[in-house]
Amino acid sequence: MHDPDSLFRKSVTGVTPLRTQDSRGTPNKPRTNRIPPEVDPIAGPGKVDLDGDLFYRSGVQKRKLRELKRGRLRIADILDLHGFTQTSTPPAITSFIASCNNPDNQCVMIITGKGINSPDRVSVVRATTLETLRKHPRVLAYCCSQPVDGGHGAFYILLRR
């Protein structure tokens, strides 16, 4: 096996470092607010955060998105996708969302797992789940769950009533 240092050097060969200052010599400002305004004017099907773990559609209230991210919404139902495959995941999600008709609460949780036992430790079920959620018309927003609920191995989903 190769040592980690040589693998890292090999993987970053040809990569250009980001500049830490703009052309005027002033430091770039960090992005501090990743939560949308009260009504987000983003056109199109929705906004996906850079890492793909946060998605929201136009019109989701800032307060509701913040509550979702903090795990403060009551979870009405849970779907556990452990043992599912890439092809069996989308129909399971579609069926699950169709069965969620609780008018009091529109927050559900889907457990994908972290992919620890998957080839290359990359969960294909997780990637398929996120793609399916982004395409589903009832999904208003999703984000990674809090560590107590599974962290990056589960997602809170805000559904349209």
C-alpha positions, 0 to 999 in steps of 0.5 A: 500500500502507498503511504498517505503523504504520497497519495495526497501529493498524487491526488492534488497534482495539477491543482491551483491553490485559491487566492486568499486575497482579491486583486486589490490586496484585501482579504476576501470576506467569508460567507457568513449567511447561508440561510435564505431570506424570508422569501428567497427569489431564487428561480428554478427548482431549488438551491443546493448548498455547496456540499449538497447536504442542504437544499431548499426551494424558493419561498421557504421561510428563513425561520422554518429552515433554521428550525429544520437545520437545528432539529427543532421540528417534530419528526412525523415519520421515519424511513430507514434505507439501510439495505436498499440499493440504488434502484430500490431507493427512489420508489421507496422514497416516493411511496414514503412521501406519498404516505406522509399526510400528517397536516400538523407536521410536515417534517420527516426523516430519512436514514441513508447511512454513511456508507461505511460498509459500501465500496470505497466508503461512498454511499450510493443510496445517500447520493440517490436519495438526495437526487430523488428528494431534489426532484420530488415536488413535495420536498420543500427543503432537506438538510443533514440531521443533528448528530443525535439523530445520525448526523450525515447518515440521516436527513430532515425533510420539510414536505409541502402539505 
